[in-house]
Amino acid sequence: MSTHFQTAVRSNVSHKTRREAIDRLVSEGERRNLALLVEMGGLRGEFRRRALEGLAECNASELLEELAEDTTVDPSLRRRAATLS
Protein backbone atom coordinates (compact mmCIF):
# COMPACT_ATOMS: atom_id res chain seq x y z
CA MET A 1 0.00 0.00 0.00
CA SER A 2 1.22 3.46 -0.83
CA THR A 3 1.89 6.15 1.74
CA HIS A 4 -0.98 8.21 0.34
CA PHE A 5 -3.39 5.30 0.75
CA GLN A 6 -2.24 4.77 4.33
CA THR A 7 -2.78 8.46 5.04
CA ALA A 8 -6.26 8.35 3.50
CA VAL A 9 -7.39 5.48 5.74
CA ARG A 10 -5.64 6.53 8.96
CA SER A 11 -8.19 7.52 11.59
CA ASN A 12 -6.23 10.34 13.20
CA VAL A 13 -5.80 12.67 10.20
CA SER A 14 -7.67 15.87 9.40
CA HIS A 15 -10.26 16.01 6.66
CA LYS A 16 -7.98 18.28 4.64
CA THR A 17 -5.08 15.83 4.88
CA ARG A 18 -7.35 12.93 3.91
CA ARG A 19 -8.67 14.85 0.87
CA GLU A 20 -5.12 15.73 -0.17
CA ALA A 21 -4.05 12.10 0.12
CA ILE A 22 -6.95 10.99 -2.09
CA ASP A 23 -6.10 13.70 -4.61
CA ARG A 24 -2.51 12.41 -4.69
CA LEU A 25 -3.79 8.89 -5.36
CA VAL A 26 -5.72 10.30 -8.30
CA SER A 27 -2.79 12.28 -9.67
CA GLU A 28 -0.55 9.21 -9.43
CA GLY A 29 -3.16 6.99 -11.08
CA GLU A 30 -3.45 4.53 -8.19
CA ARG A 31 -6.66 2.98 -9.46
CA ARG A 32 -6.71 -0.12 -7.26
CA ASN A 33 -6.19 1.91 -4.09
CA LEU A 34 -8.96 4.32 -5.11
CA ALA A 35 -11.31 1.37 -5.65
CA LEU A 36 -10.39 0.05 -2.20
CA LEU A 37 -11.34 3.40 -0.68
CA VAL A 38 -14.76 3.19 -2.31
CA GLU A 39 -15.26 -0.31 -0.93
CA MET A 40 -14.24 0.62 2.62
CA GLY A 41 -17.15 1.03 4.97
CA GLY A 42 -15.25 3.05 7.56
CA LEU A 43 -14.71 6.16 5.43
CA ARG A 44 -17.21 9.00 5.23
CA GLY A 45 -19.22 9.18 2.04
CA GLU A 46 -17.56 12.37 0.83
CA PHE A 47 -14.18 10.62 0.67
CA ARG A 48 -15.59 7.53 -1.00
CA ARG A 49 -17.33 9.74 -3.58
CA ARG A 50 -14.06 11.62 -4.21
CA ALA A 51 -12.33 8.28 -4.80
CA LEU A 52 -15.07 7.39 -7.33
CA GLU A 53 -14.60 10.69 -9.13
CA GLY A 54 -10.87 10.03 -9.13
CA LEU A 55 -11.39 6.66 -10.79
CA ALA A 56 -13.32 8.43 -13.54
CA GLU A 57 -10.47 10.92 -13.95
CA CYS A 58 -8.05 7.98 -14.26
CA ASN A 59 -10.22 6.39 -16.98
CA ALA A 60 -10.72 3.31 -14.80
CA SER A 61 -14.00 2.28 -16.39
CA GLU A 62 -13.40 -1.42 -15.72
CA LEU A 63 -13.05 -0.78 -11.98
CA LEU A 64 -16.07 1.53 -12.00
CA GLU A 65 -18.11 -1.23 -13.67
CA GLU A 66 -16.97 -3.73 -11.03
CA LEU A 67 -17.93 -1.32 -8.25
CA ALA A 68 -21.32 -0.71 -9.86
CA GLU A 69 -22.03 -4.44 -9.66
CA ASP A 70 -20.55 -5.04 -6.20
CA THR A 71 -23.48 -5.53 -3.82
CA THR A 72 -21.25 -4.87 -0.78
CA VAL A 73 -20.80 -1.26 -1.92
CA ASP A 74 -23.37 1.28 -0.76
CA PRO A 75 -26.23 1.54 -3.33
CA SER A 76 -25.74 5.28 -3.90
CA LEU A 77 -22.06 4.70 -4.65
CA ARG A 78 -22.93 1.82 -6.98
CA ARG A 79 -25.32 4.08 -8.92
CA ARG A 80 -22.67 6.78 -9.16
CA ALA A 81 -20.06 4.25 -10.33
CA ALA A 82 -22.46 3.07 -13.03
CA THR A 83 -22.99 6.65 -14.18
CA LEU A 84 -19.24 7.32 -14.32
CA SER A 85 -18.25 4.08 -16.08
C-alpha positions as CSV (number, residue, x, y, z in Angstrom):
1,M,0.0,0.0,0.0
2,S,1.2,3.5,-0.8
3,T,1.9,6.2,1.7
4,H,-1.0,8.2,0.3
5,F,-3.4,5.3,0.8
6,Q,-2.2,4.8,4.3
7,T,-2.8,8.5,5.0
8,A,-6.3,8.4,3.5
9,V,-7.4,5.5,5.7
10,R,-5.6,6.5,9.0
11,S,-8.2,7.5,11.6
12,N,-6.2,10.3,13.2
13,V,-5.8,12.7,10.2
14,S,-7.7,15.9,9.4
15,H,-10.3,16.0,6.7
16,K,-8.0,18.3,4.6
17,T,-5.1,15.8,4.9
18,R,-7.4,12.9,3.9
19,R,-8.7,14.9,0.9
20,E,-5.1,15.7,-0.2
21,A,-4.0,12.1,0.1
22,I,-7.0,11.0,-2.1
23,D,-6.1,13.7,-4.6
24,R,-2.5,12.4,-4.7
25,L,-3.8,8.9,-5.4
26,V,-5.7,10.3,-8.3
27,S,-2.8,12.3,-9.7
28,E,-0.6,9.2,-9.4
29,G,-3.2,7.0,-11.1
30,E,-3.4,4.5,-8.2
31,R,-6.7,3.0,-9.5
32,R,-6.7,-0.1,-7.3
33,N,-6.2,1.9,-4.1
34,L,-9.0,4.3,-5.1
35,A,-11.3,1.4,-5.7
36,L,-10.4,0.1,-2.2
37,L,-11.3,3.4,-0.7
38,V,-14.8,3.2,-2.3
39,E,-15.3,-0.3,-0.9
40,M,-14.2,0.6,2.6
41,G,-17.1,1.0,5.0
42,G,-15.3,3.1,7.6
43,L,-14.7,6.2,5.4
44,R,-17.2,9.0,5.2
45,G,-19.2,9.2,2.0
46,E,-17.6,12.4,0.8
47,F,-14.2,10.6,0.7
48,R,-15.6,7.5,-1.0
49,R,-17.3,9.7,-3.6
50,R,-14.1,11.6,-4.2
51,A,-12.3,8.3,-4.8
52,L,-15.1,7.4,-7.3
53,E,-14.6,10.7,-9.1
54,G,-10.9,10.0,-9.1
55,L,-11.4,6.7,-10.8
56,A,-13.3,8.4,-13.5
57,E,-10.5,10.9,-13.9
58,C,-8.1,8.0,-14.3
59,N,-10.2,6.4,-17.0
60,A,-10.7,3.3,-14.8
61,S,-14.0,2.3,-16.4
62,E,-13.4,-1.4,-15.7
63,L,-13.1,-0.8,-12.0
64,L,-16.1,1.5,-12.0
65,E,-18.1,-1.2,-13.7
66,E,-17.0,-3.7,-11.0
67,L,-17.9,-1.3,-8.2
68,A,-21.3,-0.7,-9.9
69,E,-22.0,-4.4,-9.7
70,D,-20.5,-5.0,-6.2
71,T,-23.5,-5.5,-3.8
72,T,-21.3,-4.9,-0.8
73,V,-20.8,-1.3,-1.9
74,D,-23.4,1.3,-0.8
75,P,-26.2,1.5,-3.3
76,S,-25.7,5.3,-3.9
77,L,-22.1,4.7,-4.7
78,R,-22.9,1.8,-7.0
79,R,-25.3,4.1,-8.9
80,R,-22.7,6.8,-9.2
81,A,-20.1,4.3,-10.3
82,A,-22.5,3.1,-13.0
83,T,-23.0,6.6,-14.2
84,L,-19.2,7.3,-14.3
85,S,-18.2,4.1,-16.1
